[in-house]
Amino acid sequence: MATGRSAGRDALATHRSAAPSDNTADRPFADAARSDRSTPPPSAPRSIPVSPIDSTASTHLIRLVRDTARRAGVGDDKLAAIHGTDDAILAGELNRIPLSSLVQLWGLLAQAQPEPGAGLAVVDAAPLGTLTTWDYLVTNGPTLAAALRSAQPYHRLVTAAAEGFDLTHDGDLTVGFRTTAGDPAIVAVVNEYVLAYYLRRAREATGRHVIPARVAFSRAAPSKHDVLRDAFGTDRIEFDAPADTITFTAADATAALPRADPMLADLLRSHADLVLATARTIPGPLEAFRGALAAAIATGDASLATVARRLAVSPRTLQRQLAEHGTSWRAEYDLVRYEQAKTLLAEGHLTTSVIADRLGFTDDRALRKAVHRWTGTSPTNLRTS
């Protein structure tokens, strides 16, 4: 269900600095096309990837982890630096935040509270309804086992599709979670949260103080884990386990839930289908950068400093962010000009000289060389193809 890990890094990335200057003051990067003289053609820049909902987390989970991290002492400056965590974005249920942002929040929480208990703190702040539709799906059904089984296909309501939510019902009911986070410290906090979350929801759904049959963590045993024993209500806690799981007894798994409402369950599933169908992924940092760069090119001032100013960061920070994302200023500048050149040539309304000027090339000869490098053909052939 609800946790995040993630795999991708969040911040933008780019390896190097600006394209070399070609001594044309009003075209700081016009040389990007000409500097490719020694670059063997043809090789068009890679296409711009699309951010699918499967790699995102819900605004409710993001807000929950962010606010817990703040209460743990994480500064607002660090929280504000994480993409997609401001209140304006988190106000919309249909907004989806890159999973990498959630992973960064878990990382800050793990740093602020390195001992066991950080994940428990998130659960303590999450009474029934905090995660809206998902909370009610996992607690509404004829039994706890039935409710979780019916909710399982809707796990993406709260976190990314790659975050594994497993159920095994062979008498006892075992809930497992597989996070995609790589940092062991983050993995420990995420899994502590997830297993404690399901215990809290089981207690809320059944109306009694459920004690799990056993709890298993893949993390190494901490020096002290009294806080875990107290929270889970049992000494049957295993560490260095092959998987992170919580197991409920058959009696708890199959006991009738006192507030089961079949009509409400149907409405919840219909609403979940609607949310998943209409959710919108907020632009990631790289997409935001590309939009700012395209706008800067359109205004004739595509300098590193200008784009950084549009994104409210320093040029050095922008370059570092791009590098963290596995790209560079030069590569992105080339990519956006390639995409715009293709569009303008296909429209057929402008001469190559005008297009060259609009995209910051020194002249149409520089544009022709760039087009040949990108596509292996000429602007004229690209225009008529």
C-alpha positions as CSV (number, residue, x, y, z in Angstrom):
1,M,0.0,0.0,0.0
2,A,1.3,3.1,1.1
3,T,4.9,3.6,1.0
4,G,7.4,4.8,-1.1
5,R,10.6,4.0,-2.4
6,S,11.7,4.6,-5.4
7,A,14.1,4.3,-7.7
8,G,14.7,7.2,-9.5
9,R,16.5,10.2,-8.4
10,D,14.5,13.3,-8.1
11,A,16.4,16.2,-8.7
12,L,17.3,17.3,-12.2
13,A,20.5,16.4,-13.7
14,T,23.0,17.5,-16.1
15,H,26.7,16.9,-16.5
16,R,28.3,19.8,-17.7
17,S,28.0,23.5,-18.2
18,A,26.9,25.7,-21.0
19,A,27.7,25.0,-24.6
20,P,30.8,26.7,-25.7
21,S,30.5,30.3,-26.7
22,D,30.8,31.2,-30.3
23,N,31.5,34.9,-29.7
24,T,28.0,35.9,-30.6
25,A,26.8,37.9,-27.6
26,D,23.1,37.5,-28.4
27,R,23.5,33.7,-29.0
28,P,25.4,32.4,-26.0
29,F,25.0,28.8,-27.2
30,A,24.8,29.1,-30.9
31,D,28.1,27.2,-31.0
32,A,26.4,24.1,-29.8
33,A,25.5,23.2,-33.4
34,R,28.8,24.3,-34.8
35,S,30.9,22.6,-32.1
36,D,29.7,19.3,-33.5
37,R,32.0,19.5,-36.5
38,S,34.1,16.7,-35.1
39,T,31.1,14.7,-34.0
40,P,30.3,11.9,-36.4
41,P,26.7,12.0,-37.8
42,P,24.0,11.0,-37.7
43,S,22.6,10.8,-34.2
44,A,19.3,12.5,-33.3
45,P,18.9,13.3,-29.6
46,R,16.9,10.8,-27.6
47,S,13.2,11.4,-27.4
48,I,11.8,13.0,-24.3
49,P,10.4,10.4,-21.9
50,V,6.9,10.5,-20.5
51,S,6.3,10.2,-16.7
52,P,3.6,7.5,-16.2
53,I,1.4,7.4,-13.1
54,D,2.9,4.1,-12.3
55,S,6.0,5.9,-11.1
56,T,4.2,8.3,-8.8
57,A,2.8,8.5,-5.3
58,S,-0.4,10.1,-4.0
59,T,-0.5,13.6,-2.5
60,H,-1.9,12.2,0.7
61,L,1.1,10.0,1.3
62,I,3.5,12.7,0.3
63,R,1.9,15.1,2.8
64,L,1.8,12.5,5.6
65,V,5.6,11.7,5.3
66,R,6.5,15.4,4.7
67,D,4.7,16.6,7.9
68,T,6.1,13.7,9.9
69,A,9.6,14.6,8.8
70,R,8.9,18.3,9.8
71,R,7.8,17.2,13.2
72,A,11.0,15.1,13.5
73,G,13.1,18.3,13.0
74,V,13.7,18.3,9.3
75,G,14.0,22.0,8.2
76,D,11.6,23.6,5.9
77,D,14.4,24.5,3.6
78,K,15.2,20.9,3.0
79,L,11.6,19.9,2.6
80,A,11.0,22.8,0.1
81,A,13.9,21.6,-2.0
82,I,12.0,18.4,-2.8
83,H,10.0,18.6,-6.0
84,G,6.2,18.5,-5.7
85,T,5.9,18.8,-1.9
86,D,4.5,22.4,-1.6
87,D,0.9,22.8,-0.3
88,A,-0.5,24.2,-3.6
89,I,0.4,21.0,-5.4
90,L,-0.6,18.7,-2.6
91,A,-4.1,20.3,-2.4
92,G,-5.3,18.2,-5.4
93,E,-6.2,14.6,-4.9
94,L,-5.7,14.0,-8.6
95,N,-2.2,15.3,-8.6
96,R,0.5,12.6,-8.6
97,I,4.0,13.2,-7.3
98,P,7.2,11.5,-8.7
99,L,8.1,8.5,-6.5
100,S,11.6,9.9,-6.3
101,S,10.2,12.8,-4.2
102,L,8.7,10.4,-1.8
103,V,11.9,8.5,-1.5
104,Q,13.7,11.7,-0.7
105,L,11.2,12.5,2.1
106,W,11.7,9.0,3.5
107,G,15.5,9.7,3.4
108,L,15.2,12.9,5.3
109,L,13.1,11.2,7.9
110,A,15.5,8.3,8.2
111,Q,18.4,10.8,8.8
112,A,16.4,12.7,11.4
113,Q,15.4,9.6,13.3
114,P,17.9,6.8,12.5
115,E,16.7,4.4,15.2
116,P,13.6,2.3,15.0
117,G,10.4,4.4,15.4
118,A,10.6,6.7,12.4
119,G,8.1,4.6,10.4
120,L,5.9,4.2,13.5
121,A,5.8,8.0,13.8
122,V,4.2,8.2,10.4
123,V,1.6,5.6,11.3
124,D,0.8,7.4,14.6
125,A,0.0,10.5,12.5
126,A,-2.3,8.6,10.1
127,P,-5.8,7.8,11.6
128,L,-8.3,6.1,9.4
129,G,-9.1,8.4,6.5
130,T,-5.7,10.0,6.2
131,L,-5.1,8.2,2.9
132,T,-8.7,8.7,1.9
133,T,-10.1,6.1,-0.5
134,W,-7.3,3.6,0.1
135,D,-7.8,3.6,3.8
136,Y,-11.5,2.8,3.4
137,L,-10.9,0.1,0.8
138,V,-8.5,-1.9,3.1
139,T,-11.0,-1.7,6.0
140,N,-14.3,-2.4,4.2
141,G,-15.3,-5.9,3.5
142,P,-16.9,-9.0,5.0
143,T,-13.5,-9.9,6.6
144,L,-10.1,-8.4,6.9
145,A,-8.7,-10.9,4.4
146,A,-11.5,-10.1,1.9
147,A,-11.1,-6.3,2.3
148,L,-7.3,-6.5,1.6
149,R,-7.8,-8.8,-1.3
150,S,-10.4,-6.5,-2.9
151,A,-8.2,-3.5,-2.3
152,Q,-5.0,-5.0,-3.7
153,P,-5.7,-4.1,-7.4
154,Y,-6.0,-0.4,-6.3
155,H,-2.6,-0.2,-4.6
156,R,-1.5,2.5,-7.1
157,L,-4.0,4.9,-5.4
158,V,-1.3,5.5,-2.9
159,T,2.1,4.6,-4.3
160,A,3.9,3.4,-7.4
161,A,3.1,0.2,-9.2
162,A,6.5,-1.2,-8.6
163,E,6.1,-1.1,-4.9
164,G,5.0,-4.6,-4.2
165,F,1.9,-5.4,-2.0
166,D,1.6,-9.1,-1.5
167,L,-1.0,-11.2,0.2
168,T,-0.9,-14.9,1.2
169,H,-4.0,-16.4,2.8
170,D,-3.4,-20.0,3.8
171,G,-5.2,-20.0,7.2
172,D,-3.2,-17.1,8.6
173,L,-3.1,-13.9,6.5
174,T,0.4,-12.5,5.6
175,V,0.8,-9.1,4.1
176,G,4.1,-8.4,2.5
177,F,5.7,-5.3,1.0
178,R,8.6,-4.9,-1.4
179,T,10.0,-1.4,-1.7
180,T,12.1,-0.3,-4.7
181,A,14.2,2.0,-2.5
182,G,17.9,1.2,-2.5
183,D,19.2,2.8,0.6
184,P,19.0,0.3,3.5
185,A,18.2,3.1,6.0
186,I,15.3,4.2,3.8
187,V,14.1,0.6,3.3
188,A,14.0,0.1,7.0
189,V,11.9,3.1,7.7
190,V,9.5,2.4,4.8
191,N,8.9,-1.2,5.7
192,E,8.5,-0.3,9.4
193,Y,5.8,2.2,8.3
194,V,4.0,-0.3,6.0
195,L,3.8,-3.2,8.4
196,A,2.6,-0.9,11.3
197,Y,0.1,0.8,8.9
198,Y,-1.6,-2.5,8.2
199,L,-1.7,-3.4,11.8
200,R,-3.3,-0.1,12.6
201,R,-5.9,-0.5,9.9
202,A,-6.6,-4.1,11.0
203,R,-7.3,-2.8,14.5
204,E,-9.6,-0.1,13.2
205,A,-11.4,-2.5,10.8
206,T,-12.0,-5.2,13.4
207,G,-12.6,-2.8,16.3
208,R,-10.3,-4.8,18.6
209,H,-6.6,-4.8,19.7
210,V,-5.3,-7.2,17.1
211,I,-1.9,-8.8,17.9
212,P,0.0,-10.1,14.9
213,A,1.0,-13.8,14.8
214,R,4.5,-12.6,13.7
215,V,6.4,-9.7,12.1
216,A,9.4,-10.0,9.9
217,F,11.9,-7.3,8.8
218,S,14.6,-7.8,6.2
219,R,16.7,-5.2,8.0
220,A,19.4,-6.2,10.4
221,A,18.4,-6.3,14.1
222,P,18.9,-2.8,15.7
223,S,20.7,-2.6,19.0
224,K,17.3,-1.9,20.7
225,H,13.9,-2.6,19.3
226,D,11.7,-2.1,22.4
227,V,9.7,0.5,20.5
228,L,8.8,-2.1,17.8
229,R,7.8,-4.7,20.4
230,D,5.6,-2.1,22.1
231,A,4.0,-0.9,18.8
232,F,3.3,-4.4,17.4
233,G,2.4,-5.8,20.8
234,T,4.5,-8.9,20.4
235,D,8.0,-10.4,20.9
236,R,7.6,-12.5,17.7
237,I,9.6,-10.1,15.6
238,E,12.2,-11.5,13.2
239,F,15.1,-9.6,11.7
240,D,17.3,-10.4,8.7
241,A,14.2,-12.1,7.2
242,P,13.9,-12.9,3.5
243,A,10.9,-10.5,3.2
244,D,9.1,-7.8,5.1
245,T,5.8,-9.2,6.3
246,I,3.2,-9.0,9.0
247,T,1.0,-12.1,9.6
248,F,-2.4,-12.1,11.2
249,T,-4.0,-15.1,12.7
250,A,-6.7,-17.0,10.9
251,A,-9.2,-15.9,13.5
252,D,-8.4,-12.2,13.0
253,A,-8.2,-12.6,9.2
254,T,-11.6,-14.2,8.9
255,A,-13.6,-12.5,11.7
256,A,-16.6,-10.5,10.4
257,L,-15.9,-6.8,10.2
258,P,-18.5,-4.9,12.2
259,R,-18.8,-2.0,9.8
260,A,-18.8,-4.0,6.5
261,D,-20.9,-2.1,3.9
262,P,-21.1,-3.8,0.4
263,M,-22.7,-0.8,-1.2
264,L,-20.0,1.5,0.2
265,A,-17.3,-0.9,-1.0
266,D,-18.7,-0.8,-4.6
267,L,-18.8,3.0,-4.4
268,L,-15.2,3.1,-3.2
269,R,-14.0,0.9,-6.0
270,S,-15.8,3.0,-8.6
271,H,-14.3,6.2,-7.1
272,A,-10.8,4.5,-7.1
273,D,-11.3,3.6,-10.8
274,L,-12.1,7.3,-11.5
275,V,-9.2,8.6,-9.6
276,L,-6.7,6.3,-11.4
277,A,-8.2,7.2,-14.8
278,T,-8.0,10.9,-14.3
279,A,-4.9,11.4,-12.1
280,R,-2.4,13.7,-13.5
281,T,1.4,13.5,-13.0
282,I,2.9,16.8,-12.1
283,P,5.8,17.7,-14.3
284,G,9.0,16.3,-12.9
285,P,12.1,18.5,-12.5
286,L,13.5,17.5,-15.9
287,E,10.2,18.3,-17.6
288,A,10.0,21.6,-15.9
289,F,13.6,22.4,-17.0
290,R,12.8,21.5,-20.6
291,G,9.8,23.7,-20.6
292,A,11.8,26.6,-19.2
293,L,14.5,26.0,-21.8
294,A,12.0,25.9,-24.7
295,A,10.5,29.2,-23.5
296,A,14.0,30.8,-23.2
297,I,14.8,29.7,-26.8
298,A,11.5,31.2,-28.0
299,T,12.5,34.5,-26.5
300,G,16.0,34.5,-27.9
301,D,17.8,34.3,-24.6
302,A,18.6,30.6,-24.0
303,S,21.5,31.1,-21.6
304,L,22.2,28.9,-18.7
305,A,21.7,31.8,-16.3
306,T,18.3,32.7,-17.9
307,V,16.9,29.2,-17.6
308,A,18.2,28.9,-14.0
309,R,16.6,32.2,-13.1
310,R,13.3,30.9,-14.6
311,L,13.5,27.9,-12.3
312,A,14.6,30.0,-9.2
313,V,17.9,28.2,-8.8
314,S,21.5,29.1,-9.4
315,P,23.3,28.0,-12.6
316,R,25.5,25.7,-10.6
317,T,22.6,24.1,-8.8
318,L,20.8,23.6,-12.2
319,Q,23.9,21.9,-13.6
320,R,24.2,19.7,-10.6
321,Q,20.5,18.7,-10.8
322,L,20.8,17.9,-14.4
323,A,23.9,15.7,-13.7
324,E,22.0,13.9,-11.0
325,H,19.3,13.1,-13.6
326,G,21.9,11.7,-16.0
327,T,21.9,14.5,-18.6
328,S,23.7,17.8,-19.2
329,W,23.0,21.3,-20.3
330,R,24.6,20.7,-23.7
331,A,22.6,17.5,-24.3
332,E,19.3,19.1,-23.2
333,Y,19.9,22.3,-25.2
334,D,20.6,20.2,-28.3
335,L,17.5,18.0,-27.7
336,V,15.1,20.9,-27.4
337,R,16.5,22.6,-30.5
338,Y,16.2,19.4,-32.4
339,E,12.5,19.0,-31.4
340,Q,11.8,22.6,-32.3
341,A,13.7,22.4,-35.6
342,K,11.7,19.3,-36.6
343,T,8.4,21.1,-35.9
344,L,9.3,24.3,-37.6
345,L,10.7,22.6,-40.7
346,A,7.6,20.3,-40.9
347,E,5.3,23.4,-40.8
348,G,7.1,24.8,-43.9
349,H,6.2,28.4,-43.2
350,L,9.7,29.7,-42.4
351,T,13.0,29.8,-44.3
352,T,16.0,28.0,-42.9
353,S,17.6,31.3,-42.1
354,V,14.6,32.4,-40.0
355,I,14.6,29.0,-38.2
356,A,18.3,29.2,-37.6
357,D,17.9,32.7,-36.1
358,R,15.0,31.6,-33.9
359,L,16.8,28.6,-32.5
360,G,20.0,30.5,-31.8
361,F,22.3,29.2,-34.6
362,T,24.8,31.6,-36.0
363,D,23.4,31.1,-39.6
364,D,21.5,28.7,-41.7
365,R,24.7,26.8,-42.5
366,A,25.1,26.0,-38.8
367,L,21.5,24.8,-38.8
368,R,22.1,22.5,-41.8
369,K,25.1,20.9,-40.2
370,A,23.1,20.3,-37.0
371,V,20.1,18.8,-38.9
372,H,22.5,16.5,-40.8
373,R,24.1,15.4,-37.5
374,W,20.7,14.8,-35.9
375,T,19.0,13.0,-38.8
376,G,21.6,12.2,-41.5
377,T,19.7,14.4,-44.0
378,S,19.2,18.0,-45.0
379,P,16.6,20.5,-43.8
380,T,15.0,20.4,-47.2
381,N,14.6,16.7,-47.1
382,L,13.4,16.8,-43.6
383,R,10.8,19.5,-44.6
384,T,9.4,17.4,-47.4
385,S,9.6,14.0,-45.7
